[in-house]
Amino acid sequence: MMRMIAHQVQVVQALASSVTALGRGMGGTAFPKQPSKPLKLYEFEGCPYCRRVREILTTLNLDVEIYPCPKNGTRFRPLVEKIGGKAQFPFLIDENTGDQLYESKDIIAHLFQHYSAEAKVPKQYQYYPPLPVVGTLSSIVSGLYGMVANTSNKKMPAPEKLLELWSFEASPYSRVVRAKLTELEIPYILHNVAKERWQDQGPAALRLKPGQYIPLAGGKREKIMQRLGGRVQVPYLEDPNTGIKMFESADINAYLKKQYGG
């Protein structure tokens, strides 16, 4: 009972965080230009600069490999410093172009240049303030989840195969799962499931458009719906190391803690 109450409090905080971010990281293109080689992003959930990049990844509806680098983390932080010369986040590796980028502004420009139809940054994303006031406030109201590594998993090896998470940035239920993955330093493939049109708005069981949910024909959600057993609901986790496939953030986090939390 106490665990469920604590989880719901975290979800409410995550919802407040999404509201504070003014809805960014919710909608995106139905027809993404997914690169042939996976993008690799080293970041952590509680970082406001990282959040800016994740918002754009949702906007472009791109999938990306996430390597969590929370404060006090030991799995991937040293690797970033070795490759790039400094432990600064976010850090993007794009093997399709040969680029390795720090600085959220540079990463965002790179993503739009190579993976958007217009090949340029839209005006609404050109003028992020130098200090991420909104992102910092969002992290604070979310309880700073996904900021610091969980020391209880230090003796636990990283999973052999990358977990897979279906999510979109502004989803509060997805946010608490991403925070747990960050704190446990579990690498995973993030499949963005951006809302492609107004009919997609609302929770899976209570969307704004009444009646049977029908995704946009040919869009990414239609393909994902086939993968997820006829519904589009996030978060959804698959762990190829154990064969586990599950919805519901509370169940997912309980599984992650039991399997990988030490």
Protein Blocks (a to p, Z undefined) as FASTA:
>chain_A
ZZmmmmmmmmmmmmmmmmmnnopakbccfbdcddfbdcdddddfklmklmmmmmmmmmno
pacdddddbehiaklmmmmmmmnopacddddddfknopacehjklmmmmmmmmmcfklpa
cfklmmccfblfklmmmmmmnoogakbccfklmmpccdfbdcdddddfklmklmmmmmmm
mmnopacdddddddfbfklgccfklcfbgcjddddehiaklmmmmmnoopacddddddfk
nopacehjklmmmmmmmmmnZZ
